[in-house]
Amino acid sequence: MAVTVLKAGLGRVASLGGAAVNRLLPAFQANRAFQTYSLPDLPYDYGALEPYISGEIMRLHHGKHHQSYVTNFNKALEQLQSQKDAQGIVSLQSAINFNGGGHINHSIFWKNLAPTKEGGGEPPVSVLASAIDDEFGSLDNLKSIMSTLGAAVQGSGWVWLGLKKDLKRLTVVTTANQDPLVSKGLVPLLGIDVWEHAYYLQYKNVRPDYLKNIWNVVNWKDAETRYKENL
């Protein structure tokens, strides 16, 4: 949410111009609260998702890649505080979106997964199961759609099960790089990271195998909680 708010603020500043911008900058900066973010703990051990996702991947993915997004997000927010003109503020938008989005996406991703002994891979029940059947025909169809779209992402990105909150309808979309799903006006329920760092050490360049196996550790209980909270 912080990324969305910041982008909205930056957008309003950028839409003005010249003297008008410079007159409004002091008020914009005064209303900007500086908050730092930290790497969240995993709710399971690094090796808990094996054999589907190796402990080595999880250690690097969480401890190195996610940490890097957090570090650079905080750095961009700190730089934002010291900007004196509109150009300087807007120049940070890309770094805030990329690194803040990376932090948001991965914070969801870790909770979207669970070891098999803790319910990972168990199909959803109750209202989310019904919504999936209504929108996609079956859980297997949803998995197939997400796996196909995820495999087709060019370069790096994510595939998501999202909620159109106003319509209370489920949808599957992809996002590029670290763009958060809120940038599409959707509520994220389940996200699968298809950046190479999420699978390459184990699956090499065979992304479809990773997408086939990750369903064994998907935490549908977490996705259902997110769904219920946003109905």
Solvent accessible surface area in square Angstrom, and as a share of the most:
residue,aa,sasa,rsa
1,M,143,0.64
2,A,30,0.24
3,V,1,0.01
4,T,52,0.30
5,V,99,0.57
6,L,25,0.13
7,K,58,0.25
8,A,49,0.38
9,G,6,0.06
10,L,0,0.00
11,G,35,0.33
12,R,162,0.59
13,V,9,0.05
14,A,55,0.42
15,S,88,0.56
16,L,86,0.43
17,G,34,0.33
18,G,58,0.56
19,A,66,0.51
20,A,35,0.27
21,V,6,0.03
22,N,87,0.45
23,R,172,0.63
24,L,92,0.46
25,L,6,0.03
26,P,85,0.54
27,A,54,0.42
28,F,38,0.16
29,Q,41,0.18
30,A,86,0.66
31,N,129,0.66
32,R,26,0.09
33,A,100,0.78
34,F,92,0.38
35,Q,106,0.47
36,T,86,0.50
37,Y,50,0.19
38,S,85,0.55
39,L,43,0.21
40,P,44,0.28
41,D,133,0.69
42,L,27,0.13
43,P,80,0.50
44,Y,23,0.09
45,D,114,0.59
46,Y,64,0.24
47,G,37,0.36
48,A,29,0.23
49,L,1,0.00
50,E,92,0.41
51,P,97,0.61
52,Y,56,0.21
53,I,4,0.02
54,S,25,0.16
55,G,7,0.06
56,E,101,0.45
57,I,2,0.01
58,M,1,0.00
59,R,130,0.48
60,L,71,0.36
61,H,1,0.01
62,H,13,0.06
63,G,27,0.26
64,K,134,0.57
65,H,66,0.30
66,H,0,0.00
67,Q,66,0.29
68,S,51,0.33
69,Y,14,0.05
70,V,2,0.01
71,T,72,0.42
72,N,58,0.30
73,F,2,0.01
74,N,29,0.15
75,K,116,0.49
76,A,3,0.02
77,L,13,0.06
78,E,108,0.49
79,Q,71,0.32
80,L,3,0.01
81,Q,67,0.30
82,S,69,0.44
83,Q,43,0.19
84,K,163,0.69
85,D,68,0.35
86,A,19,0.15
87,Q,152,0.67
88,G,13,0.12
89,I,0,0.00
90,V,50,0.29
91,S,80,0.52
92,L,20,0.10
93,Q,51,0.23
94,S,87,0.56
95,A,37,0.29
96,I,0,0.00
97,N,25,0.13
98,F,75,0.31
99,N,14,0.07
100,G,0,0.00
101,G,0,0.00
102,G,0,0.00
103,H,21,0.09
104,I,36,0.18
105,N,1,0.00
106,H,0,0.00
107,S,30,0.20
108,I,17,0.09
109,F,3,0.01
110,W,4,0.01
111,K,112,0.48
112,N,0,0.00
113,L,4,0.02
114,A,7,0.06
115,P,2,0.01
116,T,74,0.43
117,K,176,0.74
118,E,103,0.46
119,G,9,0.09
120,G,6,0.06
121,G,25,0.24
122,E,92,0.41
123,P,85,0.53
124,P,14,0.09
125,V,102,0.59
126,S,64,0.41
127,V,64,0.37
128,L,0,0.00
129,A,26,0.20
130,S,63,0.41
131,A,16,0.13
132,I,1,0.01
133,D,74,0.38
134,D,124,0.64
135,E,56,0.25
136,F,30,0.13
137,G,52,0.50
138,S,37,0.24
139,L,32,0.16
140,D,102,0.53
141,N,73,0.37
142,L,0,0.00
143,K,47,0.20
144,S,65,0.42
145,I,66,0.34
146,M,0,0.00
147,S,26,0.17
148,T,89,0.52
149,L,71,0.35
150,G,0,0.00
151,A,41,0.32
152,A,69,0.54
153,V,23,0.13
154,Q,172,0.76
155,G,58,0.56
156,S,30,0.19
157,G,0,0.00
158,W,0,0.00
159,V,0,0.00
160,W,1,0.00
161,L,0,0.00
162,G,0,0.00
163,L,0,0.00
164,K,75,0.32
165,K,104,0.44
166,D,127,0.66
167,L,113,0.56
168,K,122,0.52
169,R,125,0.46
170,L,6,0.03
171,T,23,0.13
172,V,20,0.12
173,V,35,0.20
174,T,49,0.28
175,T,7,0.04
176,A,56,0.43
177,N,74,0.38
178,Q,0,0.00
179,D,47,0.24
180,P,2,0.01
181,L,2,0.01
182,V,40,0.23
183,S,62,0.40
184,K,106,0.45
185,G,63,0.61
186,L,17,0.09
187,V,28,0.16
188,P,21,0.13
189,L,0,0.00
190,L,1,0.00
191,G,1,0.01
192,I,1,0.01
193,D,0,0.00
194,V,0,0.00
195,W,44,0.16
196,E,93,0.42
197,H,38,0.17
198,A,3,0.02
199,Y,6,0.02
200,Y,93,0.35
201,L,89,0.44
202,Q,62,0.28
203,Y,27,0.10
204,K,112,0.48
205,N,115,0.59
206,V,65,0.37
207,R,23,0.09
208,P,76,0.48
209,D,67,0.35
210,Y,2,0.01
211,L,1,0.00
212,K,149,0.63
213,N,42,0.21
214,I,1,0.00
215,W,18,0.06
216,N,56,0.29
217,V,0,0.00
218,V,1,0.00
219,N,30,0.15
220,W,3,0.01
221,K,133,0.56
222,D,24,0.13
223,A,0,0.00
224,E,12,0.06
225,T,67,0.39
226,R,46,0.17
227,Y,14,0.05
228,K,103,0.44
229,E,131,0.59
230,N,29,0.15
231,L,89,0.44
